[in-house]
Amino acid sequence: MKPVEVKKGVYWVGALDWDIRDFHGYSIYKGTTYNAYLVIDDKVTLFDTVKKGFESDLLHRIRNIIDPKRIDYLVVNHVEMDHSGGLLEVARQIEPEKVFCSPMGHKNLLAHFHAPDLPYEVVKSGDTLKLGSRTVHFLETRMLHWPDSMFSYIPEDKLLISSDAFGMHWATSERFDDQVDQAELMAHAAKYYANILLLYSPLVQKLLAQVKQMNLDIDTIAPDHGLIWRGDPMKIVGAYDRWSRQEACAKALVVYDTMWHSTEQMAKAIYDGILDEGVCVQLKNLAATHRSDIMTELLDAKALVLGSSTLNNNMLPRMADLLTYIKGLKPTGKIGAAFGSYGWSGEAVKNISDELAAMKVELLDPGIRHQFVPDHEALKKCRELGSRLGRAINEAGCKLPGYGCSR
């Protein structure tokens, strides 16, 4: 793929990774991109590099525009290795006059690469860099999602180079948001937010308020992963506002793992009860659904109902894995309950309830458990629990259907 002009004199020169399928436990079934941007001005500047192993892709695209040796500056907006892994090789090829980074970026670059002789130039929020006809304004975005993260804004181009914010893991031949299916675009963006940034939602709210106060004129957002937002950049900004406020929709998730289908029968009965109340509900079997896809659905769901058989006095391993994963991302404002079948001990339901309570999920029931195969009365209790959950969702004023539900 050739370089792609984003703005006059501004080019995407990154790399596509079609084959990657896992990102720290997050399933990326359609690959990803490692975006880097080249600005041609009096001082030619490269914003970010690529993951180690993709340096030749980056340098090949740069050579289609300019001799890499003519690059004056390298800006490192984010030190995570999917963006800086190729930094040493790229720096060796271009020999930049200066490598710009945030204070935490400088610390992290030294810790990652042990290369104190690079020509580092530390910049902070409010600092500017004159390139010629353009000026770069730097804005530190600490813990979105690393302490070194930084935005670079070029007012002359109304361009925000946004590091990992507003991105997605999706490898495509297209480079811009207005060239792809909008539903799929937002689904990938939602999955990215749910699995990477949800934990930092309070900081996202502060950042959005800061950007609004700065009154930045933005018509293009260029993230480090996925598509560039030029058709409607405020669409993703608005989505981040909703997601970071963790607004819940009229939606419930019933997630289970089962040994001999008894817990599955209970899950289906709870599902039916929620559906009876006119609430969108999704039934997810952990044997067939990746944890990151469940986390995506949970992004705007009001209710989380978890079920597991008991194994060795505890929940099944996949359920324990899911709970550990969800807990780390800190969803808020949820209601829920636990359920499950057992043979002779039955601790799974209590253990799941305890984990949900620790996540500050409001439990509507101490948990339903049944020994061996549920009969009609047991399934009736499960359906009644589902109805209570559905009514609670409606009473909470959650009217709009969520992601994954018909609109």
C-alpha positions as CSV (number, residue, x, y, z in Angstrom):
1,M,0.0,0.0,0.0
2,K,1.2,3.5,-0.9
3,P,1.3,6.4,1.6
4,V,-2.1,8.1,1.9
5,E,-2.5,11.9,1.9
6,V,-4.5,12.9,5.0
7,K,-4.1,16.6,4.4
8,K,-2.0,18.5,1.9
9,G,1.5,17.7,2.9
10,V,0.4,15.3,5.7
11,Y,0.6,11.5,5.0
12,W,-0.3,8.3,6.6
13,V,2.8,6.1,6.4
14,G,1.9,3.4,8.9
15,A,1.7,-0.4,8.7
16,L,-1.1,-2.9,8.6
17,D,-1.1,-6.1,10.7
18,W,-3.6,-8.4,9.0
19,D,-2.7,-11.5,11.1
20,I,-2.7,-10.5,14.7
21,R,-5.6,-11.9,16.7
22,D,-4.9,-11.1,20.3
23,F,-3.9,-7.9,22.1
24,H,-3.3,-8.5,25.8
25,G,-6.2,-10.8,26.1
26,Y,-8.5,-8.7,23.8
27,S,-9.6,-10.6,20.7
28,I,-8.9,-8.6,17.5
29,Y,-10.3,-10.9,14.9
30,K,-9.8,-8.4,12.0
31,G,-6.2,-7.4,12.7
32,T,-5.0,-3.9,13.4
33,T,-3.0,-1.0,12.0
34,Y,0.0,0.9,13.5
35,N,-0.5,4.4,12.2
36,A,2.3,6.9,11.8
37,Y,2.1,10.3,10.1
38,L,4.6,12.3,8.1
39,V,4.3,16.1,7.8
40,I,6.2,17.8,5.1
41,D,7.2,21.3,6.1
42,D,10.4,23.3,6.6
43,K,11.1,20.8,9.4
44,V,9.9,17.4,8.1
45,T,8.4,15.6,11.0
46,L,7.3,12.0,11.7
47,F,4.7,11.3,14.3
48,D,5.2,7.9,15.9
49,T,6.7,4.8,14.5
50,V,5.4,1.2,14.3
51,K,5.6,-2.1,16.0
52,K,9.0,-4.0,15.8
53,G,9.0,-6.0,12.6
54,F,7.1,-3.4,10.6
55,E,9.8,-0.9,10.2
56,S,10.4,-1.7,6.5
57,D,6.7,-1.0,5.7
58,L,7.0,2.4,7.4
59,L,10.3,3.3,5.7
60,H,9.1,2.1,2.3
61,R,6.1,4.4,2.5
62,I,8.2,7.3,3.6
63,R,10.6,6.7,0.6
64,N,7.6,7.0,-1.7
65,I,7.4,10.7,-0.5
66,I,10.9,11.7,0.6
67,D,14.3,10.4,1.5
68,P,14.0,9.3,5.2
69,K,17.3,11.1,5.9
70,R,15.5,14.4,5.2
71,I,13.2,13.9,8.3
72,D,14.2,16.4,10.9
73,Y,12.0,15.6,13.9
74,L,10.5,12.5,15.4
75,V,7.5,12.9,17.8
76,V,6.7,10.0,20.1
77,N,3.2,10.5,21.3
78,H,3.0,7.1,22.9
79,V,5.8,4.7,24.0
80,E,3.9,1.4,24.1
81,M,5.7,-1.1,21.9
82,D,3.1,-1.4,19.2
83,H,4.0,2.2,18.3
84,S,7.6,2.5,19.4
85,G,9.0,-1.0,18.9
86,G,10.6,0.1,15.7
87,L,11.9,3.4,17.1
88,L,15.6,2.5,17.3
89,E,15.8,1.2,13.8
90,V,13.8,4.1,12.4
91,A,16.0,6.6,14.3
92,R,19.1,4.9,12.9
93,Q,17.8,5.3,9.4
94,I,16.6,8.9,9.7
95,E,19.0,10.3,12.3
96,P,16.6,13.0,13.6
97,E,17.8,16.3,15.0
98,K,15.3,15.9,17.9
99,V,13.0,13.3,19.4
100,F,10.1,15.0,21.1
101,C,8.3,13.3,23.9
102,S,6.4,14.0,27.1
103,P,8.2,14.0,30.5
104,M,6.9,10.5,31.2
105,G,7.6,9.6,27.6
106,H,11.3,10.4,28.2
107,K,11.4,8.3,31.3
108,N,9.6,5.4,29.5
109,L,11.8,5.6,26.4
110,L,14.9,5.3,28.5
111,A,13.4,2.3,30.4
112,H,12.4,0.6,27.2
113,F,15.4,1.2,24.9
114,H,18.3,2.1,27.2
115,A,19.4,4.6,24.6
116,P,20.3,7.8,26.5
117,D,22.1,9.3,23.5
118,L,19.0,9.9,21.4
119,P,18.4,13.7,20.9
120,Y,15.5,13.9,23.3
121,E,13.5,17.1,23.6
122,V,10.9,17.0,26.4
123,V,7.6,18.9,25.9
124,K,4.7,19.5,28.2
125,S,1.1,20.5,27.8
126,G,1.0,24.0,26.3
127,D,4.3,23.7,24.6
128,T,4.5,24.4,20.8
129,L,6.8,23.4,18.0
130,K,7.2,25.5,14.9
131,L,7.7,23.4,11.7
132,G,7.5,26.2,9.2
133,S,4.0,27.0,8.0
134,R,2.6,24.7,10.7
135,T,2.7,24.7,14.5
136,V,2.4,21.6,16.7
137,H,0.6,22.1,20.0
138,F,1.3,19.4,22.6
139,L,-1.3,18.2,25.1
140,E,-0.3,15.5,27.7
141,T,-3.0,12.9,28.1
142,R,-1.6,10.9,31.1
143,M,-3.1,7.5,31.6
144,L,-5.0,7.5,28.4
145,H,-4.0,4.8,28.5
146,W,-0.3,5.1,29.5
147,P,1.3,7.7,31.7
148,D,3.4,9.0,28.7
149,S,0.5,9.5,26.3
150,M,0.3,12.8,24.4
151,F,-1.8,14.5,21.7
152,S,-0.3,16.6,18.9
153,Y,-2.6,19.2,17.4
154,I,-1.8,21.1,14.2
155,P,-4.2,24.1,14.1
156,E,-3.3,25.1,10.5
157,D,-4.6,21.7,9.3
158,K,-7.3,21.4,12.0
159,L,-5.7,18.0,12.6
160,L,-5.5,16.2,15.9
161,I,-3.0,13.3,16.1
162,S,-4.6,11.5,19.0
163,S,-2.3,8.7,20.0
164,D,-4.3,5.7,21.2
165,A,-7.5,7.7,21.8
166,F,-10.3,7.4,19.3
167,G,-8.8,4.4,17.7
168,M,-9.8,0.8,17.0
169,H,-8.2,-2.5,16.1
170,W,-9.3,-3.1,12.5
171,A,-7.1,-3.7,9.5
172,T,-8.7,-2.5,6.2
173,S,-7.5,-1.3,2.8
174,E,-9.5,1.9,3.5
175,R,-7.9,4.7,5.7
176,F,-10.9,6.9,6.5
177,D,-14.1,6.6,8.4
178,D,-16.3,7.8,5.5
179,Q,-15.0,4.9,3.3
180,V,-16.4,2.0,5.5
181,D,-19.7,0.6,6.9
182,Q,-20.6,2.9,9.8
183,A,-22.2,0.2,11.9
184,E,-19.0,-1.9,11.7
185,L,-16.9,1.2,12.3
186,M,-18.6,2.0,15.6
187,A,-18.7,-1.6,16.7
188,H,-14.9,-1.8,16.4
189,A,-14.6,1.6,18.2
190,A,-16.9,0.5,21.0
191,K,-14.9,-2.7,21.5
192,Y,-11.7,-0.7,21.6
193,Y,-13.1,1.6,24.3
194,A,-14.7,-1.1,26.3
195,N,-11.5,-3.3,26.5
196,I,-8.8,-0.6,26.7
197,L,-10.1,2.7,27.9
198,L,-13.2,2.0,30.1
199,L,-11.0,1.9,33.2
200,Y,-9.9,5.4,32.5
201,S,-13.4,6.9,31.9
202,P,-13.1,9.6,34.6
203,L,-9.9,10.8,32.9
204,V,-11.6,10.7,29.5
205,Q,-14.3,13.0,30.9
206,K,-11.7,15.4,32.2
207,L,-9.8,15.4,28.9
208,L,-13.0,16.0,26.8
209,A,-13.8,18.9,29.1
210,Q,-10.3,20.3,28.6
211,V,-10.4,20.0,24.8
212,K,-13.8,21.7,24.8
213,Q,-12.5,24.5,27.0
214,M,-9.5,24.9,24.6
215,N,-12.0,25.4,21.8
216,L,-9.8,23.4,19.3
217,D,-11.0,23.6,15.7
218,I,-10.8,20.0,14.6
219,D,-12.0,18.5,11.3
220,T,-9.8,15.4,11.3
221,I,-8.7,13.1,14.0
222,A,-5.8,10.8,13.3
223,P,-5.4,8.0,15.9
224,D,-2.6,5.4,16.2
225,H,-4.9,2.5,15.4
226,G,-7.6,2.0,12.8
227,L,-9.4,4.5,10.6
228,I,-8.8,8.3,10.4
229,W,-11.9,10.4,11.3
230,R,-12.5,13.0,8.6
231,G,-16.1,12.5,7.6
232,D,-17.6,13.2,11.0
233,P,-14.8,13.4,13.7
234,M,-17.3,14.6,16.3
235,K,-19.1,11.3,16.0
236,I,-16.4,9.5,17.9
237,V,-15.9,12.4,20.3
238,G,-19.6,12.1,21.2
239,A,-19.4,8.4,21.5
240,Y,-16.5,8.8,23.9
241,D,-18.5,11.2,26.0
242,R,-21.4,8.7,26.3
243,W,-19.1,5.7,26.9
244,S,-17.0,7.5,29.5
245,R,-20.2,8.5,31.4
246,Q,-21.1,4.8,31.3
247,E,-24.7,5.5,30.3
248,A,-26.7,2.3,30.5
249,C,-29.3,1.3,27.9
250,A,-32.3,-1.0,28.2
251,K,-30.1,-4.1,27.8
252,A,-29.0,-7.1,29.8
253,L,-26.4,-9.8,29.5
254,V,-26.9,-13.3,30.7
255,V,-23.5,-15.0,30.6
256,Y,-22.9,-18.6,31.6
257,D,-20.6,-21.6,31.6
258,T,-22.0,-25.1,32.0
259,M,-20.9,-28.7,32.4
260,W,-23.9,-30.8,31.5
261,H,-26.4,-28.1,30.3
262,S,-28.2,-27.7,33.6
263,T,-26.8,-24.2,34.1
264,E,-27.6,-23.5,30.5
265,Q,-31.3,-24.3,31.1
266,M,-31.3,-21.9,34.0
267,A,-29.7,-19.2,31.8
268,K,-32.3,-19.6,29.1
269,A,-35.1,-19.3,31.7
270,I,-33.6,-16.0,33.1
271,Y,-33.2,-14.8,29.5
272,D,-36.9,-15.5,28.8
273,G,-37.9,-13.6,32.0
274,I,-35.9,-10.5,31.0
275,L,-37.4,-10.6,27.5
276,D,-40.9,-10.8,29.0
277,E,-40.4,-7.2,30.2
278,G,-39.5,-5.9,26.8
279,V,-35.8,-5.5,27.5
280,C,-33.1,-6.3,25.0
281,V,-31.2,-9.3,26.3
282,Q,-28.2,-11.3,25.0
283,L,-27.4,-14.9,26.0
284,K,-23.7,-15.7,25.9
285,N,-22.1,-19.1,26.4
286,L,-18.5,-18.6,27.6
287,A,-17.5,-21.7,25.7
288,A,-18.3,-19.9,22.4
289,T,-17.8,-16.2,23.3
290,H,-14.5,-14.4,23.9
291,R,-14.2,-12.3,27.1
292,S,-13.5,-9.2,25.2
293,D,-16.7,-9.5,23.2
294,I,-18.7,-9.9,26.4
295,M,-16.9,-6.8,27.7
296,T,-17.9,-4.9,24.6
297,E,-21.6,-5.8,25.1
298,L,-21.3,-4.8,28.8
299,L,-20.2,-1.3,27.8
300,D,-23.8,0.0,27.7
301,A,-25.7,-2.8,29.4
302,K,-27.5,-2.2,32.6
303,A,-27.7,-5.7,33.9
304,L,-25.0,-8.4,34.2
305,V,-26.2,-11.9,35.1
306,L,-23.6,-14.6,35.5
307,G,-24.1,-18.4,35.9
308,S,-21.7,-21.3,36.4
309,S,-21.7,-24.9,37.5
310,T,-19.6,-25.7,40.5
311,L,-16.2,-27.4,40.0
312,N,-13.8,-28.2,42.8
313,N,-15.8,-26.0,45.2
314,N,-15.6,-23.0,42.9
315,M,-16.9,-21.5,39.6
316,L,-15.7,-22.9,36.3
317,P,-12.4,-21.5,35.1
318,R,-13.8,-19.5,32.2
319,M,-16.1,-17.7,34.5
320,A,-13.3,-16.9,36.9
321,D,-11.3,-15.6,33.9
322,L,-14.2,-13.4,32.8
323,L,-14.7,-11.9,36.3
324,T,-11.0,-11.1,36.7
325,Y,-11.0,-9.4,33.3
326,I,-14.2,-7.4,34.0
327,K,-13.1,-6.3,37.4
328,G,-9.9,-4.7,36.0
329,L,-11.9,-2.6,33.6
330,K,-14.2,-1.2,36.4
331,P,-17.6,-0.9,34.8
332,T,-20.1,1.1,37.0
333,G,-23.8,1.4,37.6
334,K,-24.7,-2.2,36.9
335,I,-27.4,-4.4,38.5
336,G,-27.1,-8.2,38.5
337,A,-27.4,-11.6,40.0
338,A,-25.7,-15.1,40.0
339,F,-27.1,-18.6,39.3
340,G,-25.9,-22.1,38.7
341,S,-26.4,-25.8,39.1
342,Y,-24.2,-28.1,41.2
343,G,-23.7,-31.7,42.2
344,W,-22.8,-31.9,45.8
345,S,-21.2,-28.6,47.1
346,G,-22.5,-25.6,45.1
347,E,-20.1,-22.8,46.1
348,A,-20.0,-21.2,42.6
349,V,-23.1,-19.0,43.0
350,K,-21.9,-17.5,46.2
351,N,-18.5,-16.9,44.9
352,I,-19.8,-15.2,41.8
353,S,-22.1,-13.1,43.9
354,D,-19.2,-12.0,46.1
355,E,-17.2,-11.0,43.1
356,L,-20.1,-9.0,41.6
357,A,-20.6,-7.3,45.0
358,A,-16.9,-6.4,45.1
359,M,-17.4,-4.7,41.7
360,K,-20.2,-2.7,43.3
361,V,-22.8,-4.4,41.1
362,E,-26.2,-4.0,42.8
363,L,-27.4,-7.6,43.4
364,L,-31.2,-8.1,43.0
365,D,-31.0,-11.6,44.4
366,P,-28.6,-13.6,46.7
367,G,-28.3,-16.1,43.8
368,I,-30.2,-19.0,42.5
369,R,-28.6,-22.5,42.7
370,H,-30.1,-25.9,41.9
371,Q,-28.8,-29.4,42.5
372,F,-28.3,-31.3,39.3
373,V,-31.0,-30.9,36.6
374,P,-33.5,-28.1,37.1
375,D,-37.2,-29.0,37.1
376,H,-40.1,-26.9,36.2
377,E,-40.3,-25.1,39.6
378,A,-36.6,-24.3,39.5
379,L,-36.8,-22.9,36.0
380,K,-39.9,-20.9,37.1
381,K,-37.8,-19.2,39.8
382,C,-35.2,-18.4,37.2
383,R,-37.7,-16.8,34.9
384,E,-39.1,-14.8,37.8
385,L,-35.6,-13.5,38.5
386,G,-35.3,-12.5,34.9
387,S,-38.6,-10.6,35.1
388,R,-37.4,-8.7,38.2
389,L,-34.2,-7.8,36.4
390,G,-36.1,-6.6,33.4
391,R,-38.5,-4.5,35.5
392,A,-35.5,-3.0,37.4
393,I,-34.0,-2.0,34.1
394,N,-37.2,-0.3,33.0
395,E,-37.6,1.4,36.4
396,A,-34.1,2.8,36.1
397,G,-35.3,4.8,33.1
398,C,-33.0,2.9,30.6
399,K,-35.1,3.4,27.5
400,L,-32.7,3.3,24.6
401,P,-31.6,-0.1,23.3
402,G,-27.8,-0.6,23.4
403,Y,-25.0,-1.7,21.2
404,G,-25.9,-5.2,19.8
405,C,-29.6,-4.6,20.0
406,S,-32.0,-3.5,17.3
407,R,-32.4,0.2,17.1
